[in-house]
Amino acid sequence: MLPYKSLIRLDKTLPTPIFVQLSDQLHQLIRTGTLSAGQRLPGTRQLAELLDLHRQTVVAAYDEGQAQGWLESRTGSGTYVAAHIPDAGPQPLSDMVEHTVVEPPSRQQPGYAFASGPHLLRPVLTTPAGLRLDDGFPDIRLAPMDELSRAYRSYFRWGDPQRHFGYGDTKGHPLLREQLAQHLTETRGLQIAPDNVLITRGSIMGLHLSCQVVLRPDDVFVMGESSWAGAAMNARQAGATVLTVPVDQQGLDVDALARLCEQQPVRMVYVTPNHHYPTTVTLRADRRVRLLQLAERWGFAILEDDYDYDFHYLSRPILPLASADRQGMVVYVGSLTKSIAPAFRIGYVVAPTALIDELARLRRIIDRQGDPMLEFAIGQLLKNGDLKRHFRKTLRTYHARRDQFCDLLTGQLADAVQFSKPDGGLAVWATFRADLDMTKVAEQAGKLGLTMASGVTHNPPGKRLNSTRLGFASSTEAELAQSVSLLKKVLY
């Protein structure tokens, strides 16, 4: 008989019931070939005595094994390993005792090959606690939580529960699509209908779907030489080749793009024209016109990421490229993440209906539908004006914080930090003195309780910008004063 006492290790201090531990370890012995198909197991009393257990514990373990299909009971004969179990081949007894039970299965690496994309190796941004000069996050404390709560409750009271809690439209909740189409038409001049809108879980899903549908392997995807890494990741995931053109104080260098188009076919151009990421500059009007002309001439798609359109402080912001698009060249992607809070994953894609239909078909095999309750709630806030009031309130708040933050930088860090006051957005693009090591600056700030990015991820290949984004929107004016005071300690 097998040395069950040596092979089976039970731990009464674990939360897992003893009968489950015993059942699992018998299964492991079967899987490794220590117990073979058709082999008789000890009687319940015999195994209970060997393992110093109550007989009913062994009975429960055997019953569990039968329920899982590993064991079978033969009337008048006892309990056996199920005859249908394939033969795993016996192991030497020394190996059984040493390895069968003691070593858990690997949870680090699978036993098969899989593709690993180096372009996906990018740190994940989170919202840090304490003082921070982040990437340009909203202040979650300003989010209209009470209004959202009321809208959520109305979802449970309104209409047919069978309809509201079942499967919905892959393109998003009809109310939100209708209200968003109206809102974007009124504020951005897009002249669209609900059929031109796909609701996504944040703008990143919209970018991913657009790249997967429009791009093919070896297509050329063009973006600014310093731009948002998430866009490049999605292009590479679709198999495209990513090329860059310079970005200056007037935004993307459209003349450089034109020269590139003369040299080779371009499939898609990614832009953040309202506030270029990361530098916050606005794409000049003549370059916008030229970019649309190039798209029509060369047949490439423009992927317009308008991530923080709602926050412009000088006057009414310049309308998106999509508002002037007459040939269907622009895929317009936006999000309410910056306007409300990152946890509310509401993004959208605006495009011709044929593309929206295809994006929805692809989205269906990734994420059957979004969050109908959240989408309904946001749609309600748009419909009754709560969200528009929230936009006006946060715009005033962020405007004041921008002004105060820029005054603090000028007054306390003028000889160490250079910047241009941004016309909009939630962050300042700051260039630090050339002798400062930005990695060390960020590390030392962290030790003092201030979270900030080093900005090295924004460096184009072979270039050292020594710049980073300093977000001001998520901090109160008092917190901004403390943050600049700590940064001053690091720099001087």
C-alpha positions as CSV (number, residue, x, y, z in Angstrom):
1,M,0.0,0.0,0.0
2,L,1.2,3.5,-0.8
3,P,2.6,5.6,2.1
4,Y,-0.4,7.9,2.4
5,K,0.8,9.4,5.6
6,S,3.9,10.6,3.9
7,L,2.2,11.7,0.7
8,I,-0.7,13.6,2.2
9,R,0.0,16.8,4.3
10,L,-3.0,18.3,6.0
11,D,-2.9,21.7,7.9
12,K,-5.7,22.3,10.4
13,T,-4.6,26.0,10.7
14,L,-5.7,26.7,7.1
15,P,-9.2,28.1,6.4
16,T,-9.7,25.4,3.8
17,P,-11.7,22.5,5.3
18,I,-9.7,19.3,6.0
19,F,-11.9,17.2,3.8
20,V,-11.3,19.6,0.9
21,Q,-7.5,19.5,1.5
22,L,-7.7,15.7,1.5
23,S,-9.8,15.6,-1.7
24,D,-7.5,18.0,-3.5
25,Q,-4.4,16.1,-2.6
26,L,-5.9,12.8,-3.7
27,H,-6.7,14.5,-7.0
28,Q,-3.1,15.6,-7.2
29,L,-1.9,12.1,-6.7
30,I,-4.1,10.9,-9.5
31,R,-3.0,13.7,-11.8
32,T,0.6,12.9,-11.3
33,G,0.2,9.2,-11.9
34,T,0.9,8.2,-8.2
35,L,-2.6,6.7,-8.2
36,S,-3.6,5.1,-11.4
37,A,-7.0,4.5,-13.1
38,G,-8.9,1.7,-11.4
39,Q,-6.6,1.6,-8.4
40,R,-8.4,0.8,-5.1
41,L,-8.2,3.4,-2.3
42,P,-8.0,2.5,1.4
43,G,-11.3,2.1,3.2
44,T,-12.6,5.2,5.0
45,R,-11.9,3.8,8.4
46,Q,-8.4,2.7,7.4
47,L,-7.4,6.0,5.9
48,A,-8.9,7.9,8.8
49,E,-6.7,5.9,11.2
50,L,-3.6,6.5,9.0
51,L,-4.2,10.2,8.9
52,D,-5.6,10.6,12.4
53,L,-8.9,12.0,11.1
54,H,-12.6,11.4,11.8
55,R,-14.0,8.8,9.5
56,Q,-16.7,11.2,8.3
57,T,-14.0,13.6,7.1
58,V,-12.6,10.8,4.8
59,V,-16.2,10.0,3.7
60,A,-16.7,13.6,2.7
61,A,-13.4,13.7,0.8
62,Y,-14.3,10.6,-1.1
63,D,-17.8,12.0,-1.9
64,E,-16.1,15.2,-3.2
65,G,-13.8,13.1,-5.4
66,Q,-16.8,11.2,-6.8
67,A,-18.6,14.5,-7.5
68,Q,-15.6,15.8,-9.3
69,G,-15.3,12.7,-11.4
70,W,-11.9,11.5,-10.1
71,L,-13.2,8.7,-7.9
72,E,-15.9,6.0,-8.2
73,S,-17.6,3.8,-5.7
74,R,-18.2,0.1,-6.4
75,T,-20.9,-1.4,-4.3
76,G,-19.6,-4.0,-1.8
77,S,-16.0,-3.4,-3.0
78,G,-14.9,0.1,-2.0
79,T,-13.7,3.4,-3.6
80,Y,-11.5,3.4,-6.7
81,V,-9.8,5.9,-8.9
82,A,-12.2,6.4,-11.8
83,A,-11.5,3.9,-14.7
84,H,-11.7,6.7,-17.3
85,I,-8.8,8.7,-15.9
86,P,-5.9,8.6,-18.5
87,D,-2.6,7.0,-17.4
88,A,-0.1,9.7,-16.4
89,G,2.6,7.2,-15.9
90,P,3.9,6.2,-12.4
91,Q,6.6,8.3,-10.7
92,P,9.5,6.8,-8.6
93,L,8.5,6.6,-5.0
94,S,11.2,9.0,-3.9
95,D,9.9,11.6,-6.3
96,M,6.4,11.1,-5.1
97,V,7.3,11.6,-1.5
98,E,9.5,14.6,-2.2
99,H,7.5,16.5,-4.8
100,T,3.9,15.4,-5.3
101,V,2.4,17.3,-2.4
102,V,5.1,19.7,-1.2
103,E,5.5,21.6,-4.5
104,P,2.5,23.7,-5.5
105,P,1.7,24.2,-9.2
106,S,3.5,27.1,-10.9
107,R,1.6,30.4,-10.8
108,Q,4.3,32.4,-12.5
109,Q,4.9,31.0,-15.9
110,P,2.5,28.9,-18.1
111,G,3.6,25.7,-19.6
112,Y,3.2,27.0,-23.2
113,A,4.6,29.8,-25.3
114,F,2.8,33.2,-25.7
115,A,3.6,36.4,-27.5
116,S,5.0,39.2,-25.3
117,G,4.9,42.7,-26.7
118,P,7.7,44.9,-25.5
119,H,5.6,47.9,-26.6
120,L,3.2,47.1,-23.7
121,L,5.9,47.6,-21.0
122,R,4.8,50.9,-19.7
123,P,4.1,51.9,-16.1
124,V,0.5,52.2,-15.2
125,L,-0.6,55.6,-13.8
126,T,-2.5,55.6,-10.5
127,T,-3.9,58.3,-8.4
128,P,-1.4,58.8,-5.6
129,A,-2.2,59.7,-2.0
130,G,-0.9,62.9,-0.4
131,L,0.6,65.9,-2.2
132,R,1.0,65.5,-6.0
133,L,1.8,67.3,-9.2
134,D,0.4,64.6,-11.4
135,D,0.0,64.0,-15.1
136,G,-3.1,66.2,-15.2
137,F,-5.8,64.5,-13.3
138,P,-9.1,66.0,-12.3
139,D,-10.0,66.7,-8.6
140,I,-12.2,63.8,-7.7
141,R,-13.5,65.8,-4.8
142,L,-15.4,68.0,-7.2
143,A,-17.2,65.2,-8.9
144,P,-21.1,65.5,-8.8
145,M,-21.5,62.5,-6.6
146,D,-25.0,63.4,-5.2
147,E,-26.3,64.0,-8.7
148,L,-24.9,60.7,-9.9
149,S,-26.4,58.9,-6.9
150,R,-29.8,60.3,-7.7
151,A,-29.5,59.4,-11.4
152,Y,-28.5,55.8,-10.4
153,R,-31.5,55.5,-8.1
154,S,-33.8,56.6,-10.9
155,Y,-32.5,53.8,-13.1
156,F,-33.8,51.3,-10.7
157,R,-37.2,52.9,-10.5
158,W,-37.7,53.8,-14.2
159,G,-39.2,51.5,-16.8
160,D,-39.0,47.8,-17.4
161,P,-36.5,45.9,-15.2
162,Q,-36.3,43.1,-17.7
163,R,-35.1,45.6,-20.3
164,H,-32.8,47.6,-18.0
165,F,-30.9,44.7,-16.5
166,G,-30.6,42.6,-19.6
167,Y,-28.4,42.9,-22.7
168,G,-28.3,46.3,-24.3
169,D,-27.0,48.0,-27.4
170,T,-23.4,47.3,-28.1
171,K,-23.0,50.9,-29.1
172,G,-24.0,52.2,-25.7
173,H,-27.2,53.3,-23.8
174,P,-29.5,55.2,-26.2
175,L,-30.1,58.0,-23.8
176,L,-26.4,58.8,-23.4
177,R,-25.7,58.5,-27.2
178,E,-28.6,60.9,-27.8
179,Q,-27.6,63.4,-25.2
180,L,-23.9,63.2,-26.1
181,A,-24.6,63.7,-29.8
182,Q,-26.6,66.8,-28.8
183,H,-23.9,68.1,-26.4
184,L,-21.1,67.6,-28.9
185,T,-23.1,69.3,-31.6
186,E,-23.8,72.3,-29.4
187,T,-20.3,72.7,-27.9
188,R,-18.0,71.4,-30.6
189,G,-20.0,72.0,-33.8
190,L,-19.8,68.3,-34.9
191,Q,-23.3,68.1,-36.5
192,I,-23.8,64.5,-35.6
193,A,-26.6,62.0,-34.8
194,P,-26.7,59.3,-32.2
195,D,-25.7,56.8,-34.9
196,N,-22.4,58.5,-35.2
197,V,-21.6,57.8,-31.5
198,L,-20.1,54.7,-29.9
199,I,-19.8,54.7,-26.1
200,T,-16.7,53.1,-24.8
201,R,-15.0,52.4,-21.5
202,G,-12.8,55.5,-21.6
203,S,-11.0,57.0,-24.6
204,I,-8.4,54.3,-24.5
205,M,-10.9,51.7,-25.7
206,G,-11.9,54.0,-28.5
207,L,-8.3,54.3,-29.6
208,H,-7.8,50.6,-29.4
209,L,-10.9,49.8,-31.4
210,S,-10.0,52.4,-34.0
211,C,-6.5,51.2,-34.5
212,Q,-7.6,47.6,-34.7
213,V,-10.2,48.4,-37.4
214,V,-8.4,51.0,-39.5
215,L,-4.8,49.8,-39.3
216,R,-3.3,46.7,-40.9
217,P,0.2,45.2,-40.3
218,D,3.0,47.4,-41.7
219,D,0.7,50.4,-42.2
220,V,2.3,53.7,-41.2
221,F,1.0,55.5,-38.1
222,V,2.3,59.0,-37.6
223,M,2.3,61.0,-34.3
224,G,4.3,63.8,-32.7
225,E,7.8,62.9,-31.7
226,S,6.8,63.6,-28.1
227,S,3.3,62.4,-27.7
228,W,1.1,60.1,-25.7
229,A,2.6,56.6,-25.4
230,G,-0.8,54.9,-25.2
231,A,-1.5,55.8,-28.8
232,A,1.8,54.3,-30.0
233,M,1.2,51.2,-28.0
234,N,-2.2,50.6,-29.7
235,A,-0.8,51.3,-33.2
236,R,2.0,48.8,-32.6
237,Q,-0.4,46.3,-31.2
238,A,-2.3,46.5,-34.5
239,G,1.0,45.7,-36.3
240,A,1.6,49.2,-37.6
241,T,4.9,51.0,-38.0
242,V,5.1,54.2,-35.8
243,L,6.8,57.2,-37.3
244,T,7.1,60.6,-35.8
245,V,7.3,64.3,-36.9
246,P,8.4,67.3,-34.8
247,V,6.1,69.3,-32.5
248,D,6.8,73.0,-31.9
249,Q,5.0,75.9,-30.2
250,Q,2.3,75.7,-32.9
251,G,1.7,72.0,-32.5
252,L,2.3,69.2,-35.0
253,D,4.7,70.1,-37.8
254,V,2.3,69.6,-40.7
255,D,4.9,70.5,-43.3
256,A,7.1,67.6,-42.1
257,L,4.0,65.4,-42.3
258,A,3.5,66.5,-45.9
259,R,7.1,65.6,-46.8
260,L,6.6,62.2,-45.2
261,C,3.4,61.6,-47.3
262,E,5.4,62.3,-50.4
263,Q,7.9,59.6,-49.5
264,Q,5.5,56.7,-48.4
265,P,1.9,55.9,-47.8
266,V,0.5,57.0,-44.4
267,R,-2.5,55.2,-43.0
268,M,-3.3,57.2,-39.8
269,V,-2.2,60.4,-38.1
270,Y,-2.7,60.8,-34.3
271,V,-3.2,64.3,-33.0
272,T,-4.2,66.0,-29.7
273,P,-4.8,69.4,-31.4
274,N,-6.6,71.3,-28.6
275,H,-3.9,70.8,-26.0
276,H,-1.1,68.7,-27.4
277,Y,0.0,65.9,-25.1
278,P,2.4,66.3,-23.3
279,T,3.4,69.9,-24.1
280,T,-0.2,71.5,-23.9
281,V,0.3,73.7,-27.0
282,T,-2.6,74.3,-29.4
283,L,-2.4,73.3,-33.0
284,R,-2.5,76.6,-35.0
285,A,-5.5,77.2,-37.2
286,D,-3.6,77.2,-40.5
287,R,-2.1,73.8,-39.6
288,R,-5.5,72.4,-38.9
289,V,-6.7,73.3,-42.3
290,R,-3.5,71.9,-43.9
291,L,-3.8,68.7,-42.0
292,L,-7.4,68.1,-43.2
293,Q,-6.3,68.9,-46.8
294,L,-3.4,66.4,-46.5
295,A,-5.8,63.7,-45.2
296,E,-8.2,64.2,-48.1
297,R,-5.3,64.2,-50.6
298,W,-3.4,61.2,-49.3
299,G,-6.4,59.2,-47.9
300,F,-5.2,58.8,-44.3
301,A,-7.4,58.8,-41.3
302,I,-6.9,61.4,-38.6
303,L,-7.3,60.0,-35.1
304,E,-8.2,63.1,-33.0
305,D,-7.9,62.6,-29.3
306,D,-9.7,65.5,-27.6
307,Y,-9.0,64.4,-24.1
308,D,-9.6,67.7,-22.2
309,Y,-11.6,69.9,-24.5
310,D,-13.9,71.2,-21.7
311,F,-11.1,73.0,-19.9
312,H,-10.0,76.1,-21.9
313,Y,-9.4,79.3,-19.9
314,L,-8.9,82.2,-22.4
315,S,-12.0,82.1,-24.4
316,R,-14.1,79.5,-26.2
317,P,-11.7,76.8,-27.3
318,I,-10.9,76.3,-31.0
319,L,-13.3,73.8,-32.5
320,P,-12.1,70.2,-33.1
321,L,-10.8,69.1,-36.5
322,A,-13.9,66.9,-36.7
323,S,-16.1,70.0,-36.8
324,A,-14.5,71.0,-40.1
325,D,-14.3,67.5,-41.6
326,R,-16.5,67.2,-44.7
327,Q,-15.0,64.0,-46.2
328,G,-15.2,61.7,-43.2
329,M,-11.5,61.6,-42.6
330,V,-11.6,62.2,-38.8
331,V,-12.1,59.7,-36.0
332,Y,-12.9,61.8,-33.0
333,V,-12.2,60.2,-29.6
334,G,-13.1,61.8,-26.3
335,S,-13.8,61.0,-22.6
336,L,-15.6,62.2,-19.5
337,T,-12.8,60.8,-17.4
338,K,-11.0,64.2,-17.1
339,S,-14.4,66.0,-16.6
340,I,-15.8,63.8,-13.8
341,A,-13.4,61.2,-12.3
342,P,-11.2,58.4,-13.7
343,A,-13.3,55.7,-12.1
344,F,-16.2,56.6,-14.3
345,R,-15.1,54.8,-17.5
346,I,-17.1,56.7,-20.1
347,G,-15.5,57.5,-23.4
348,Y,-16.8,57.9,-26.9
349,V,-15.9,57.6,-30.6
350,V,-17.5,59.9,-33.1
351,A,-17.2,58.9,-36.8
352,P,-19.2,58.1,-39.9
353,T,-21.8,55.5,-39.2
354,A,-20.1,52.8,-41.3
355,L,-17.1,52.9,-39.1
356,I,-19.1,53.1,-35.9
357,D,-21.0,50.0,-37.0
358,E,-17.7,48.1,-37.5
359,L,-16.2,49.4,-34.3
360,A,-19.3,48.1,-32.5
361,R,-19.0,44.7,-34.0
362,L,-15.4,44.5,-32.8
363,R,-16.3,45.8,-29.4
364,R,-18.8,43.1,-29.1
365,I,-16.2,40.3,-28.9
366,I,-14.1,42.2,-26.4
367,D,-16.8,43.7,-24.1
368,R,-20.4,42.8,-25.0
369,Q,-21.6,46.1,-23.8
370,G,-20.6,48.9,-21.4
371,D,-22.2,49.8,-18.1
372,P,-25.9,50.6,-18.8
373,M,-26.5,52.0,-15.3
374,L,-23.5,54.4,-15.5
375,E,-24.3,55.4,-19.0
376,F,-27.9,56.1,-18.2
377,A,-26.8,58.1,-15.1
378,I,-24.4,60.2,-17.2
379,G,-27.1,60.6,-19.9
380,Q,-29.5,61.9,-17.2
381,L,-27.0,64.4,-15.9
382,L,-26.5,65.7,-19.5
383,K,-30.2,65.9,-20.1
384,N,-31.1,67.8,-16.9
385,G,-28.1,70.1,-17.1
386,D,-26.3,68.9,-14.0
387,L,-23.2,67.9,-16.0
388,K,-23.0,71.2,-17.8
389,R,-23.2,73.1,-14.4
390,H,-20.4,70.8,-13.2
391,F,-18.3,71.7,-16.2
392,R,-18.8,75.4,-15.5
393,K,-17.9,75.0,-11.8
394,T,-14.8,73.0,-12.4
395,L,-13.7,75.3,-15.2
396,R,-13.7,78.2,-12.8
397,T,-11.9,76.2,-10.1
398,Y,-9.2,74.9,-12.4
399,H,-8.7,78.3,-14.0
400,A,-8.0,79.8,-10.5
401,R,-5.7,76.9,-9.7
402,R,-3.8,77.3,-12.9
403,D,-3.2,81.0,-12.3
404,Q,-2.1,80.4,-8.7
405,F,0.2,77.5,-9.6
406,C,1.8,79.5,-12.4
407,D,2.3,82.4,-10.0
408,L,4.0,80.1,-7.5
409,L,6.3,78.6,-10.1
410,T,7.3,82.1,-11.3
411,G,7.7,83.5,-7.9
412,Q,9.6,80.6,-6.3
413,L,11.2,78.5,-9.0
414,A,11.9,81.0,-11.8
415,D,15.6,80.2,-12.2
416,A,15.0,76.5,-12.1
417,V,11.8,75.9,-14.0
418,Q,10.7,77.4,-17.3
419,F,7.2,77.1,-18.7
420,S,4.5,78.8,-20.8
421,K,1.1,79.3,-19.1
422,P,-1.2,76.9,-20.8
423,D,-4.4,78.2,-22.5
424,G,-6.2,75.2,-21.2
425,G,-5.9,71.7,-19.8
426,L,-5.0,70.4,-16.4
427,A,-1.2,70.5,-16.4
428,V,1.8,72.7,-17.0
429,W,4.6,71.5,-19.3
430,A,7.7,72.5,-17.3
431,T,11.3,72.4,-18.5
432,F,13.8,72.2,-15.7
433,R,17.4,73.6,-15.6
434,A,19.8,71.5,-17.7
435,D,22.0,70.5,-14.8
436,L,19.1,68.9,-12.9
437,D,18.6,65.1,-13.1
438,M,14.9,64.7,-13.4
439,T,14.9,61.1,-12.2
440,K,16.7,62.2,-9.0
441,V,14.4,65.2,-8.7
442,A,11.3,63.0,-8.7
443,E,12.9,60.5,-6.3
444,Q,13.9,63.2,-3.8
445,A,10.4,64.9,-4.1
446,G,8.8,61.5,-3.3
447,K,10.9,61.2,-0.1
448,L,9.5,64.5,1.0
449,G,6.0,63.4,0.4
450,L,5.4,65.0,-3.1
451,T,4.5,62.7,-6.0
452,M,5.6,63.9,-9.5
453,A,6.8,62.3,-12.7
454,S,10.4,62.5,-13.9
455,G,9.1,63.1,-17.5
456,V,11.8,60.8,-19.0
457,T,9.1,58.8,-20.8
458,H,8.4,61.9,-22.9
459,N,11.9,62.1,-24.2
460,P,12.1,61.3,-28.0
461,P,14.9,58.8,-28.9
462,G,18.3,60.4,-28.5
463,K,16.9,63.6,-26.9
464,R,16.8,64.9,-23.3
465,L,14.0,67.3,-22.9
466,N,14.4,67.6,-19.1
467,S,10.7,68.4,-19.0
468,T,7.7,67.0,-17.3
469,R,4.0,67.6,-16.8
470,L,3.0,69.2,-13.5
471,G,-0.7,68.7,-12.9
472,F,-2.5,71.4,-10.9
473,A,-6.2,70.6,-11.2
474,S,-6.3,67.8,-8.6
475,S,-4.9,69.9,-5.8
476,T,-6.4,72.8,-3.9
477,E,-4.7,76.1,-3.8
478,A,-3.3,75.3,-0.3
479,E,-2.0,72.0,-1.5
480,L,-0.4,73.6,-4.5
481,A,1.4,76.0,-2.3
482,Q,2.7,73.1,-0.1
483,S,3.7,71.2,-3.2
484,V,5.8,74.0,-4.7
485,S,7.4,74.6,-1.3
486,L,8.5,71.0,-1.2
487,L,9.7,71.1,-4.8
488,K,11.7,74.2,-3.9
489,K,13.5,72.3,-1.2
490,V,14.5,69.6,-3.7
491,L,15.8,72.1,-6.3
492,Y,17.7,74.5,-4.0
